[in-house]
Amino acid sequence: MVPRNPHDLLQERVLPVRWTPEVPPDRRPSAVGFRELLLRAHEISSLAVPLPPALSALYRILYALTARVTGLDRAGDWSERRLQVLEQGRFDPDGIEQYFDRHRDRFRLYDPAWPFLQDPRLAAQCDKPAGVNKLVITRPSGNNHSWFGHAWDARPEPVPSSEALLHLLVWRYYGPSGRCAAREVNGQRSAQSKAGPLRGALSYHPEGATLFTTLLAGLPHPDIDVRPEEDLCPWEWTELPDPEAAPRVVTGPCSRLTAASQHALLLVPDETGDVARDAYITWAFLDKLPRADDYLIWHVSKDGNPYPRLADSGRALWRDVDALLLEHPQNSGRPRRPEVFRTAQEVQNELDEYLTVRALGFEQDGQAKDTQFVSSSTPALVPLLKNTDIPVARNIGSLRVAGERAGDRLGTATRNAWKLYTRGKKAVDCAWSREAAARYWPQAEQEFWRRLREGDFQDAPRTFRRIAERVYDQVTYSAAGTIRGARAREEARVDLYGGKPKTAAKSPRAKGAPSPHRDMEEQ
């Protein structure tokens, strides 16, 4: 069915934004289309997308569009050309209009031939659609529990097209692996999908005072051999790729940003085009695409295999700051900072204000379990990116290590105290350790940012240890009124300082030789 409104994303107000204070109130729509977003990026302070994984995905789409409209999609004097765009203070309107005019028919959400970031073949290749509840990641589907609200598969509520776009993005980047809707291609039928390129990962993005500086700071540097005519975004394809073949769809930064999805989707609109009433969701390629990404912290396993730092809703962003600054921070897994921060520093050096860092992600397992969104930002203190003083950056790493060590020891102490008090065999996740974590980490974060702001790196371990001591006394206080509780409390306190020292092995002594402690023993 072709709807009356194909929902042209260049014009439709589908992207929520926040405006800078200088913009008059009568020129501040709550949302804009892709064309207005780039034309007025210098007047927009930030995107107001409510779903962190959708914002992470949208950033990647906008980075690719920025590279195209500015010509920063090829190497050769790349840094100089980007600084020239930065000096202009806005994106060139002619470059924006020329690019969008060339691909005008590719930005329609419900176009019958080339729907935006969708595969129109799914209507014929899939047995049936998955249902709109499956599309909306905040809704329960099948027998899953309710998360943000109640929904029933028997009475699915259509979703507004602007929201459907965001959920489409989340599926393309964060979709699960495992069983999916069956898709038949050239007589071969499969119902298994690979995990999305950002599944479970935490993504880091430099942000400036306006969306204009944010997008320029977040641009990836193309390799010298990248050819823009081959490094294509999905809306630039001349033909749809073969799902069975090992696709060569990722050839450079723009395709890596936009074309590495392992899931194929097709939205089904109503007759108006204002809402999506259903969706096909299945696998896009039988083979796994490259997972390289310039916005992730990459670790290296003992076997030499790279893997990204995962999103953890219980982990604060300050614990990752040194991994964003140093090539080799003091951390396990040999973390490698996001590649984008190498070039973001060039933009930082030209600005009067500091860049901040936004962390975006989705705490998930590899298949069906979605736990929590993750979104946090550093304060506006990232002289971190501008600072080339390696000793200072290492001091920041030592500060983080001191805070984490005190927190880890606090967790061990409260678990052991609980085990001794309750005489249990295990105390993996006890009430005291949960309360201690809830009290300690926010205080440690405040202390970290205070010291970083003031440049105070002296005696940090003792300060974090004192915070841990106060928290330990608070959470174990209820047991101090009993003999068993007081004994458990004090016996486990030693874990705040690293635990009991290991007993030194006795050195061999010749038979009949005098004891080195004889005088002490005789006294």
Secondary structure as the mmCIF struct_conf table of DSSP 4:
data_model
#
loop_
_struct_conf.conf_type_id
_struct_conf.id
_struct_conf.beg_label_comp_id
_struct_conf.beg_label_asym_id
_struct_conf.beg_label_seq_id
_struct_conf.end_label_comp_id
_struct_conf.end_label_asym_id
_struct_conf.end_label_seq_id
BEND BEND1 ARG A 4 ARG A 4
STRN STRN1 ASP A 8 ASP A 8
TURN_TY1_P TURN_TY1_P1 LEU A 9 GLN A 11
BEND BEND2 GLU A 12 GLU A 12
STRN STRN2 LEU A 15 TRP A 19
TURN_TY1_P TURN_TY1_P2 PRO A 21 GLU A 22
BEND BEND3 VAL A 23 VAL A 23
HELX_RH_3T_P HELX_RH_3T_P1 PRO A 25 ARG A 27
BEND BEND4 SER A 30 SER A 30
STRN STRN3 ALA A 31 VAL A 32
HELX_RH_AL_P HELX_RH_AL_P1 PHE A 34 LEU A 39
TURN_TY1_P TURN_TY1_P3 ARG A 40 ARG A 40
HELX_RH_3T_P HELX_RH_3T_P2 ALA A 41 GLU A 43
STRN STRN4 ILE A 44 LEU A 47
BEND BEND5 PRO A 50 PRO A 50
HELX_RH_AL_P HELX_RH_AL_P2 PRO A 52 THR A 70
TURN_TY1_P TURN_TY1_P4 GLY A 71 ASP A 73
BEND BEND6 ARG A 74 ARG A 74
BEND BEND7 GLY A 76 ASP A 77
HELX_RH_AL_P HELX_RH_AL_P3 TRP A 78 GLN A 88
TURN_TY1_P TURN_TY1_P5 GLY A 89 GLY A 89
BEND BEND8 ARG A 90 ARG A 90
HELX_RH_AL_P HELX_RH_AL_P4 PRO A 93 ARG A 102
TURN_TY1_P TURN_TY1_P6 HIS A 103 HIS A 103
HELX_RH_3T_P HELX_RH_3T_P3 ARG A 104 ARG A 106
BEND BEND9 PHE A 107 PHE A 107
STRN STRN5 ARG A 108 ARG A 108
TURN_TY1_P TURN_TY1_P7 LEU A 109 TYR A 110
BEND BEND10 PRO A 112 TRP A 114
TURN_TY1_P TURN_TY1_P8 PHE A 116 LEU A 117
TURN_TY1_P TURN_TY1_P9 PRO A 120 ARG A 121
HELX_RH_AL_P HELX_RH_AL_P5 LEU A 122 GLN A 125
STRN STRN6 CYS A 126 CYS A 126
BEND BEND11 ASP A 127 LYS A 128
HELX_RH_AL_P HELX_RH_AL_P6 VAL A 132 LEU A 135
TURN_TY1_P TURN_TY1_P10 ILE A 137 THR A 138
BEND BEND12 ARG A 139 ARG A 139
TURN_TY1_P TURN_TY1_P11 GLY A 142 ASN A 143
HELX_LH_PP_P HELX_LH_PP_P1 ASN A 144 SER A 146
BEND BEND13 TRP A 147 GLY A 149
TURN_TY1_P TURN_TY1_P12 ASP A 153 ALA A 154
BEND BEND14 ARG A 155 ARG A 155
HELX_LH_PP_P HELX_LH_PP_P2 PRO A 156 PRO A 158
STRN STRN7 VAL A 159 PRO A 160
HELX_RH_AL_P HELX_RH_AL_P7 SER A 161 TYR A 174
HELX_LH_PP_P HELX_LH_PP_P3 GLY A 175 SER A 177
STRN STRN8 GLY A 178 VAL A 185
TURN_TY1_P TURN_TY1_P13 ASN A 186 GLY A 187
STRN STRN9 GLN A 188 SER A 193
HELX_LH_PP_P HELX_LH_PP_P4 LYS A 194 GLY A 196
TURN_TY1_P TURN_TY1_P14 PRO A 197 GLY A 200
STRN STRN10 ALA A 201 ALA A 201
STRN STRN11 LEU A 202 GLU A 207
BEND BEND15 ALA A 209 THR A 210
HELX_RH_AL_P HELX_RH_AL_P8 LEU A 211 ALA A 217
TURN_TY1_P TURN_TY1_P15 GLY A 218 GLY A 218
HELX_LH_PP_P HELX_LH_PP_P5 LEU A 219 ASP A 223
TURN_TY1_P TURN_TY1_P16 ILE A 224 ASP A 225
TURN_TY1_P TURN_TY1_P17 PRO A 228 GLU A 230
BEND BEND16 ASP A 231 ASP A 231
HELX_RH_3T_P HELX_RH_3T_P4 PRO A 234 GLU A 236
BEND BEND17 THR A 238 GLU A 239
HELX_LH_PP_P HELX_LH_PP_P6 LEU A 240 ASP A 242
BEND BEND18 PRO A 243 ALA A 245
BEND BEND19 GLY A 252 GLY A 252
HELX_RH_AL_P HELX_RH_AL_P9 PRO A 253 THR A 258
BEND BEND20 ALA A 259 ALA A 259
BEND BEND21 GLN A 262 GLN A 262
STRN STRN12 HIS A 263 PRO A 269
BEND BEND22 GLU A 271 ASP A 274
STRN STRN13 VAL A 275 TRP A 283
BEND BEND23 ALA A 284 ALA A 284
BEND BEND24 LEU A 286 ASP A 287
HELX_LH_PP_P HELX_LH_PP_P7 LYS A 288 PRO A 290
TURN_TY1_P TURN_TY1_P18 ASP A 294 TYR A 295
STRN STRN14 LEU A 296 LEU A 296
STRN STRN15 TRP A 298 VAL A 300
TURN_TY1_P TURN_TY1_P19 LYS A 302 ASP A 303
BEND BEND25 GLY A 304 GLY A 304
STRN STRN16 PRO A 306 PRO A 308
HELX_LH_PP_P HELX_LH_PP_P8 ARG A 309 ARG A 309
STRN STRN17 LEU A 310 LEU A 310
HELX_LH_PP_P HELX_LH_PP_P9 ALA A 311 ALA A 311
TURN_TY1_P TURN_TY1_P20 SER A 313 GLY A 314
BEND BEND26 ARG A 315 ARG A 315
HELX_RH_3T_P HELX_RH_3T_P5 LEU A 317 ASP A 320
HELX_RH_AL_P HELX_RH_AL_P10 VAL A 321 LEU A 325
BEND BEND27 GLU A 327 HIS A 328
BEND BEND28 GLN A 330 GLN A 330
TURN_TY1_P TURN_TY1_P21 SER A 332 GLY A 333
STRN STRN18 ARG A 336 ARG A 336
TURN_TY1_P TURN_TY1_P22 GLU A 339 GLU A 339
HELX_RH_AL_P HELX_RH_AL_P11 VAL A 340 GLU A 350
BEND BEND29 ASP A 352 GLU A 353
STRN STRN19 LEU A 355 LEU A 355
STRN STRN20 THR A 356 GLN A 364
BEND BEND30 GLY A 366 ALA A 368
STRN STRN21 ASP A 370 SER A 377
BEND BEND31 ALA A 380 ALA A 380
STRN STRN22 VAL A 382 VAL A 382
HELX_RH_AL_P HELX_RH_AL_P12 PRO A 383 LYS A 386
HELX_RH_AL_P HELX_RH_AL_P13 ILE A 390 THR A 422
TURN_TY1_P TURN_TY1_P23 ARG A 423 ARG A 423
BEND BEND32 LYS A 425 LYS A 425
TURN_TY1_P TURN_TY1_P24 VAL A 428 ASP A 429
HELX_RH_AL_P HELX_RH_AL_P14 ALA A 431 GLU A 454
TURN_TY1_P TURN_TY1_P25 GLY A 455 GLY A 455
TURN_TY1_P TURN_TY1_P26 GLN A 458 ASP A 459
HELX_RH_AL_P HELX_RH_AL_P15 ALA A 460 THR A 476
HELX_RH_3T_P HELX_RH_3T_P6 TYR A 477 ALA A 479
TURN_TY1_P TURN_TY1_P27 ALA A 480 GLY A 481
BEND BEND33 THR A 482 THR A 482
HELX_RH_AL_P HELX_RH_AL_P16 ILE A 483 ALA A 492
HELX_RH_3T_P HELX_RH_3T_P7 ARG A 493 TYR A 497
TURN_TY1_P TURN_TY1_P28 GLY A 498 GLY A 498
BEND BEND34 GLY A 499 LYS A 500
HELX_LH_PP_P HELX_LH_PP_P10 PRO A 501 PRO A 508
TURN_TY1_P TURN_TY1_P29 LYS A 511 GLY A 512
HELX_LH_PP_P HELX_LH_PP_P11 ALA A 513 SER A 515
TURN_TY1_P TURN_TY1_P30 PRO A 516 HIS A 517
HELX_RH_AL_P HELX_RH_AL_P17 ARG A 518 GLU A 522
#
